[in-house]
C-alpha cells in the first residue's frame, strides 16, 4: 500500500487562501477543532467560540470571492460542539453549541444564508455533551447534561427535522422527546436501524455500548468487550430508565474480564458501523445485522489507549503519542499490518479532522498545517478490465479517474478514445439526475472536471501550435484576445492570455500598461474609469462600454507587474494579495517586497501591520522595518508589540548593533529594561538587569539608554 500526505489545500483549493493561512498560523488563536465536509472546511479557535469557514473553489472561479452573508469570523456565546451535514443536501449544515443552540445555514454559489436558530434542549441549566444527525431518520439525537439542585444527571433526547426544505426553512421542528433518563455521559452515533450509545467510564467502572434498535419495539443490545447480551423487556417507544437497565445488567457486568476493557472506538460513517478496540488489541465490530455472530474480527498491536480513531476504505487509523498508525488487513491471518505515518512538516500531530458523509479522504492537522491521508493498493487488473468492458460504474467519475491514471502511466489512443466517449455522454446526459448516492456526491467534482476539460479543448482548437510572434504581433494578439467582439469562449481567452504572459511577459505587460494608462499624470477621466472597469471585471460581467462580456485582465496584470515592474503595482488590495507570487521571483526583489507591503498596508486587512513587518524582517529590510513601526507611535499598544517583534528579530539575526542607536532612541514610552533584557545578552550570561543596575524593580529604558548604546555600538 502506497501512502501519501498532501497539504489539504492542494487537494481542496479554498477561497480566501491568505485568510486561511492566517488561521492555520494561529493568528486568531489555537485551533480547537476542524471539520472536513463536502465543499467546505470549518475551523474553530478560542476553545470553540469562534468559527471560520473556507469554501472550496470550483474550476470556474478565478478569484477569491468574499461573500456578504458568510460564516467568517463568526463568534458564538458558547463553544461549538459539532458541525453536522445533512445527508440529503450537503449544502445544509447545523452548527451545534454546547449551550444547546443550533444554527441552520445553507450554502449556495453566492455564499451562506442563515435559516434559523433553535434551542433544542428547552430546559434551563442544560448543556449538550454529544450530538448526531441520523441520516435515514433525519433526526437530531443528543446527550444533555442537566444540573438539578446539587447533582448532575444526563439524558438522551431527540427532535425530528422535516424532510421538506421549505418547512425546515420555517423551523418547523418536532418537539423534544426523551429517549433515556438518568444515564451516564455518553457519545451517540447513528446505526442503520437504530442508535449506538457509547458509555466510556474510568476504571474500575465498566464501559459499554448500547444499541437501540428502532425496528424492534423492545430490543436493546448491550456489548461489553467481547461479551454481548440482549434485553427484550424495554420499550423504546417510551423513555428508558437507565437505572432499571443497569440492575438487569448486574450479573452480566460481573463476568467482564480485564481484556474486555475499552481501548478505543472508531465509527465508519459511510455504512454507519461502529467498532470497539479492546486493551488487548482485539477489534470487535458491532454490526447490527450479524445477530449473535458478533465476534473478534482482527488484532492489532495496541501500545496506548487513544481517543482518536477513524476507519476509511478498510483502513483503520489511530493517533498515539502525536503519531499516526494505520492498520490494514493482510490476505491471511487476523493480525493487521501496522503502518506508521510521519508528520510531513516534522511538527507534532494534534488530531484528526472530523469527517462527515461525503468526506473524500481522512485528514489530520499538525502544529503547522492540515493534511489529507491518501493511499492506493495494487489494483486487480483483470477485475478492473472486466468492469471497464461492462461499463458498470456507479458514476462516470470513477471511470474517468481510472482513465486519467492510465493516461499518466501509459498513454494510449484507446484511453483518449474512451475519454472522448465519456465527454460526449456527459454532454448528452447533462439534464439527467444522478442515479446513485455516489453519483450525487461526485456530481460537483465531475462538473468541474468537464469545465477544465472544456477550457483545454477550447485552447487547443484555437491555437494548435504556438506561433513565433514579434513584439508588434504580440500586441495585436493581446488586443484581439481581449476584444469583446472576438468570437472566442471566455475560457479560451483566459488560457491564451496566460500562455502569452508566460512566454512574452515584457510585451504583454506593455500592452496592459497602455490599456490601464499608468503613465498618465494628468488625472483620471471617465474614459479611463470605463477602461479600468473592463479590465477589473469578474467573469461574465457586462462591459460598461459595450453590450458584450468584459475580459478580466486584473490577475494577469498583477502577476506581470510584480515580476517585472513591482513599483507600479497599485491599489487593488485583496485581489492582488491573493494572486501574487513570492517576491523573490521578481526581477527586482527589493522593490517587490516594498510593493507587497504597500499593497498590504493600503488594504487595511486585520493584522496587516504585523504581516507587513514580518515580510520586511523575512527579507532583511531592517531600515524599512524601523520606518514602518515609527508610523504607529501614537498607538501605544500596537507600537509596543511591533517594537518588541522587531527588536527580537534583530537580536536573533545578530544585526542589532548596526541599528542600536535608532532602536534604543525609538523605544516605546514608559518601556522598561525587563521587557527586552532576554534579547540583549546570550542566555548563559548574567541578565542585563543585573549588569546595568542591581535592583528588583523595573528599570526605565531612558535610565540605561546610554549604557546600552555604548555596549552595542561598534567601536570606531
Secondary structure in CASP SS format (residue, H / E / C, confidence):
PFRMAT SS
TARGET T0000
AUTHOR 0000-0000-0000
METHOD secondary structure of the structure
MODEL  1
X C 1.00
X E 1.00
X E 1.00
X E 1.00
X E 1.00
X E 1.00
X E 1.00
X H 1.00
X H 1.00
X H 1.00
X H 1.00
X C 1.00
X C 1.00
X E 1.00
X C 1.00
X C 1.00
X H 1.00
X H 1.00
X H 1.00
X H 1.00
X H 1.00
X H 1.00
X H 1.00
X H 1.00
X C 1.00
X C 1.00
X C 1.00
X C 1.00
X C 1.00
X C 1.00
X E 1.00
X E 1.00
X E 1.00
X E 1.00
X E 1.00
X E 1.00
X E 1.00
X C 1.00
X C 1.00
X E 1.00
X E 1.00
X E 1.00
X E 1.00
X E 1.00
X E 1.00
X H 1.00
X H 1.00
X H 1.00
X C 1.00
X E 1.00
X E 1.00
X E 1.00
X E 1.00
X E 1.00
X E 1.00
X E 1.00
X C 1.00
X C 1.00
X C 1.00
X C 1.00
X C 1.00
X C 1.00
X C 1.00
X C 1.00
X C 1.00
X C 1.00
X C 1.00
X C 1.00
X C 1.00
X C 1.00
X C 1.00
X C 1.00
X C 1.00
X E 1.00
X E 1.00
X C 1.00
X C 1.00
X C 1.00
X C 1.00
X E 1.00
X E 1.00
X E 1.00
X E 1.00
X E 1.00
X E 1.00
X C 1.00
X C 1.00
X C 1.00
X C 1.00
X C 1.00
X C 1.00
X E 1.00
X E 1.00
X E 1.00
X E 1.00
X E 1.00
X E 1.00
X C 1.00
X C 1.00
X C 1.00
X E 1.00
X E 1.00
X E 1.00
X E 1.00
X E 1.00
X E 1.00
X E 1.00
X E 1.00
X C 1.00
X C 1.00
X E 1.00
X E 1.00
X E 1.00
X E 1.00
X E 1.00
X E 1.00
X E 1.00
X E 1.00
X E 1.00
X C 1.00
X C 1.00
X C 1.00
X C 1.00
X C 1.00
X C 1.00
X E 1.00
X E 1.00
X E 1.00
X E 1.00
X E 1.00
X E 1.00
X E 1.00
X E 1.00
X E 1.00
X C 1.00
X C 1.00
X C 1.00
X C 1.00
X E 1.00
X E 1.00
X E 1.00
X E 1.00
X E 1.00
X E 1.00
X E 1.00
X E 1.00
X E 1.00
X E 1.00
X C 1.00
X C 1.00
X E 1.00
X E 1.00
X E 1.00
X E 1.00
X E 1.00
X E 1.00
X E 1.00
X E 1.00
X E 1.00
X E 1.00
X C 1.00
X C 1.00
X C 1.00
X C 1.00
X H 1.00
X H 1.00
X H 1.00
X H 1.00
X H 1.00
X C 1.00
X C 1.00
X C 1.00
X C 1.00
X C 1.00
X C 1.00
X C 1.00
X E 1.00
X E 1.00
X E 1.00
X E 1.00
X E 1.00
X E 1.00
X E 1.00
X C 1.00
X C 1.00
X C 1.00
X E 1.00
X E 1.00
X E 1.00
X E 1.00
X E 1.00
X C 1.00
X C 1.00
X E 1.00
X E 1.00
X E 1.00
X E 1.00
X E 1.00
X E 1.00
X C 1.00
X C 1.00
X C 1.00
X C 1.00
X C 1.00
X C 1.00
X C 1.00
X C 1.00
X E 1.00
X E 1.00
X E 1.00
X E 1.00
X E 1.00
X E 1.00
X C 1.00
X C 1.00
X C 1.00
X C 1.00
X C 1.00
X C 1.00
X E 1.00
X E 1.00
X E 1.00
X E 1.00
X E 1.00
X C 1.00
X C 1.00
X E 1.00
X E 1.00
X E 1.00
X E 1.00
X E 1.00
X C 1.00
X C 1.00
X C 1.00
X C 1.00
X C 1.00
X C 1.00
X C 1.00
X C 1.00
X E 1.00
X E 1.00
X H 1.00
X H 1.00
X H 1.00
X H 1.00
X H 1.00
X H 1.00
X H 1.00
X C 1.00
X H 1.00
X H 1.00
X H 1.00
X H 1.00
X C 1.00
X C 1.00
X C 1.00
X C 1.00
X H 1.00
X H 1.00
X H 1.00
X C 1.00
X E 1.00
X E 1.00
X E 1.00
X E 1.00
X E 1.00
X E 1.00
X E 1.00
X C 1.00
X C 1.00
X C 1.00
X C 1.00
X E 1.00
X E 1.00
X E 1.00
X E 1.00
X E 1.00
X E 1.00
X C 1.00
X C 1.00
X C 1.00
X E 1.00
X E 1.00
X E 1.00
X E 1.00
X C 1.00
X C 1.00
X H 1.00
X H 1.00
X H 1.00
X H 1.00
X H 1.00
X H 1.00
X C 1.00
X C 1.00
X E 1.00
X E 1.00
X E 1.00
X E 1.00
X C 1.00
X C 1.00
X C 1.00
X C 1.00
X C 1.00
X C 1.00
X C 1.00
X C 1.00
X C 1.00
X E 1.00
X E 1.00
X E 1.00
X E 1.00
X C 1.00
X C 1.00
X E 1.00
X E 1.00
X E 1.00
X E 1.00
X E 1.00
X E 1.00
X C 1.00
X C 1.00
X E 1.00
X E 1.00
X E 1.00
X E 1.00
X E 1.00
X E 1.00
X C 1.00
X C 1.00
X C 1.00
X C 1.00
X C 1.00
X C 1.00
X E 1.00
X C 1.00
X E 1.00
X E 1.00
X E 1.00
X E 1.00
X E 1.00
X C 1.00
X C 1.00
X C 1.00
X C 1.00
X C 1.00
X C 1.00
X C 1.00
X E 1.00
X E 1.00
X E 1.00
X E 1.00
X C 1.00
X E 1.00
X C 1.00
X C 1.00
X C 1.00
X C 1.00
X C 1.00
X C 1.00
X C 1.00
X C 1.00
X E 1.00
X E 1.00
X E 1.00
X E 1.00
X C 1.00
X C 1.00
X C 1.00
X E 1.00
X E 1.00
X E 1.00
X E 1.00
X E 1.00
X E 1.00
X E 1.00
X C 1.00
X C 1.00
X C 1.00
X C 1.00
X H 1.00
X H 1.00
X H 1.00
X H 1.00
X H 1.00
X H 1.00
X H 1.00
X H 1.00
X H 1.00
X H 1.00
X C 1.00
X C 1.00
X C 1.00
X C 1.00
X C 1.00
X H 1.00
X H 1.00
X H 1.00
X H 1.00
X H 1.00
X H 1.00
X H 1.00
X H 1.00
X H 1.00
X H 1.00
X H 1.00
X H 1.00
X H 1.00
X H 1.00
X H 1.00
X C 1.00
X C 1.00
X H 1.00
X H 1.00
X H 1.00
X H 1.00
X H 1.00
X H 1.00
X H 1.00
X H 1.00
X H 1.00
X H 1.00
X H 1.00
X H 1.00
X H 1.00
X H 1.00
X H 1.00
X H 1.00
X C 1.00
X C 1.00
X C 1.00
X C 1.00
X C 1.00
X C 1.00
X C 1.00
X C 1.00
X H 1.00
X H 1.00
X H 1.00
X H 1.00
X H 1.00
X H 1.00
X H 1.00
X H 1.00
X H 1.00
X H 1.00
X H 1.00
X H 1.00
X H 1.00
X H 1.00
X H 1.00
X H 1.00
X H 1.00
X H 1.00
X H 1.00
X H 1.00
X H 1.00
X H 1.00
X H 1.00
X H 1.00
X H 1.00
X H 1.00
X C 1.00
X C 1.00
X C 1.00
X C 1.00
X C 1.00
X C 1.00
X C 1.00
X C 1.00
X H 1.00
X H 1.00
X H 1.00
X H 1.00
X H 1.00
X H 1.00
X H 1.00
X H 1.00
X H 1.00
X H 1.00
X H 1.00
X H 1.00
X C 1.00
X C 1.00
X C 1.00
X C 1.00
X C 1.00
X C 1.00
X C 1.00
X H 1.00
X H 1.00
X H 1.00
X H 1.00
X H 1.00
X H 1.00
X H 1.00
X H 1.00
X H 1.00
X H 1.00
X H 1.00
X H 1.00
X H 1.00
X H 1.00
X C 1.00
X H 1.00
X H 1.00
X H 1.00
X H 1.00
X H 1.00
X H 1.00
X H 1.00
X H 1.00
X H 1.00
X H 1.00
X H 1.00
X H 1.00
X C 1.00
X C 1.00
X C 1.00
X C 1.00
X C 1.00
X C 1.00
X C 1.00
X C 1.00
X C 1.00
X H 1.00
X H 1.00
X H 1.00
X H 1.00
X H 1.00
X H 1.00
X H 1.00
X H 1.00
X H 1.00
X H 1.00
X H 1.00
X C 1.00
X C 1.00
X C 1.00
X C 1.00
X C 1.00
X E 1.00
X C 1.00
X C 1.00
X C 1.00
X C 1.00
X C 1.00
X C 1.00
X E 1.00
X C 1.00
X C 1.00
X C 1.00
X C 1.00
X H 1.00
X H 1.00
X H 1.00
X H 1.00
X H 1.00
X H 1.00
X H 1.00
X H 1.00
X H 1.00
X H 1.00
X H 1.00
X C 1.00
X H 1.00
X H 1.00
X H 1.00
X C 1.00
X C 1.00
X C 1.00
X C 1.00
X H 1.00
X H 1.00
X H 1.00
X H 1.00
X H 1.00
X H 1.00
X H 1.00
X C 1.00
X C 1.00
X C 1.00
X H 1.00
X H 1.00
X H 1.00
X C 1.00
X C 1.00
X C 1.00
X H 1.00
X H 1.00
X H 1.00
X H 1.00
X H 1.00
X H 1.00
X H 1.00
X H 1.00
X H 1.00
X H 1.00
X H 1.00
X H 1.00
X H 1.00
X H 1.00
X H 1.00
X C 1.00
X C 1.00
X C 1.00
X C 1.00
X H 1.00
X H 1.00
X H 1.00
X H 1.00
X H 1.00
X H 1.00
X H 1.00
X H 1.00
X H 1.00
X H 1.00
X H 1.00
X C 1.00
X C 1.00
X C 1.00
X H 1.00
X H 1.00
X H 1.00
X H 1.00
X H 1.00
X H 1.00
X H 1.00
X H 1.00
X H 1.00
X C 1.00
X C 1.00
X C 1.00
X C 1.00
X C 1.00
X H 1.00
X H 1.00
X H 1.00
X H 1.00
X H 1.00
X H 1.00
X H 1.00
X H 1.00
X H 1.00
X H 1.00
X H 1.00
X H 1.00
X H 1.00
X H 1.00
X H 1.00
X H 1.00
X H 1.00
X C 1.00
X C 1.00
X C 1.00
X H 1.00
X H 1.00
X H 1.00
X C 1.00
X H 1.00
X H 1.00
X H 1.00
X H 1.00
X H 1.00
X H 1.00
X C 1.00
X C 1.00
X C 1.00
X C 1.00
X C 1.00
X C 1.00
X E 1.00
X H 1.00
X H 1.00
X H 1.00
X C 1.00
X H 1.00
X H 1.00
X H 1.00
X H 1.00
X C 1.00
X C 1.00
X C 1.00
X C 1.00
X C 1.00
X C 1.00
X C 1.00
X H 1.00
X H 1.00
X H 1.00
X H 1.00
X H 1.00
X C 1.00
X C 1.00
X C 1.00
X C 1.00
X C 1.00
X C 1.00
X C 1.00
X E 1.00
X H 1.00
X H 1.00
X H 1.00
X H 1.00
X H 1.00
X H 1.00
X H 1.00
X H 1.00
X H 1.00
X H 1.00
X H 1.00
X H 1.00
X C 1.00
X C 1.00
X C 1.00
X C 1.00
END
